[in-house]
Amino acid sequence: MHSKFRLTHYFGPGTLVTAAFIGPGTVTVCSLAGAQNGYVLLWALLFSVIATITLQEMSARLGIVTRKGFGETIRTELKQPLLKWVGIALVFSAIVIGNAAYESGNISGAVLGTETIFKELTVTIGTTSWSMLPILIGLIAGMLLYSGNFKWIRRFLTGMVLLMSVVFLTTAIVVMDDIPALLQGLFIPSMHSDQLLMVIALIGTTVVPYNLFLHASVVQQTYKHTEDLPKMRKENAVAILLGGIISMSIVVTSAALQGNEDIINAADMAVQLRPVLGDWAVYFLSTGLFAAGISSAITAPLAAAYAVKGIFGWEGDLKSIRFKLVWMLILLIGVFFSMTSWSPVVIIQFAQVTNGILLPLVGGFLVYIVNQRSVMGEFTNKRWQNLLSIGIIAITVLLSVRSLNAVFNFLNA
């Protein structure tokens, strides 16, 4: 009994944050970072882990102390009507429309991993071929979410995170060849001007706006009292550190292929590593890619539903009809775009713009709100947390610039 209790100290709501940010996008960015730059940019992931632990602790603390989600706090604490409605519109655009756009990428990532093992399953209607694997992925995600059982969802996602840890850490250990260079890349920041966008991309895959909404809400399911804050901090740090180790392992693995221009995504990495690791590499890494895809395919609709519930002040929990309708819609959109192979480019660009604007604003508002004694009582930020937060908010402005540049290309990089 005692050992089971201790296990929950390390795998709680924070694991959902890890499951959310280790998605196909993160796997692809880390694969490219290693293949193009070796170990040189590992320090960017170390910084992103520290930043994420800091921001997510604030979000979770807000949820435990106030018993409100982050969206609900935005709605109730922004007193000026115009600011309130601009905030609500921005959150809805970035989190709800954004997650709907990105959901097809999550499902496609899981499909990419599944195809290696099960091969392609298609049905041809007329002249159009429809892939059936997205439906299978959608059904798995949908059944878990529809159950409304938070413990089941958390345990499944914990399993996926642990699976990714085993897969990517094992392959990294097998191919790792230069430990001094690895330690140098991890602890001594260095960067050429042409690596700036990759550094920002590595940080941006870990510091994710929708996780602030997700964490403040799900943390209330596990922690009922402010006495639980030390437990939350411990499992939050462990979960996000584990996510950072997964990301770093992908960089280390792909660094074995540095200079190989055929690396476009993780599936390419699996094929290219076959001579080094043998045939099992393809299946092993495909399993990791499946875990990354399906975990994000569950957390993205969940985060959107919590954000909508908060900003519109809905009552109820995971089993309420309105809550279910939000995540169902996002899941269906993701399955549809993944089946048809159409990329919702315009929607993704819109999501990049709104997320780019939202990230520094939400980060800044979070820091502001956890410093208000009227909201947090005695649980406001310490001075060192505020100093660290200022640096993190400055980085989120850079992330914002990158996100907007992806659409408007004003940096010409």
Order of alpha helices (4+ residues) and beta strands (2+ residues): alpha-alpha-alpha-alpha-alpha-alpha-alpha-beta-beta-alpha-alpha-alpha-alpha-alpha-alpha-alpha-alpha-alpha-alpha-alpha-alpha-alpha
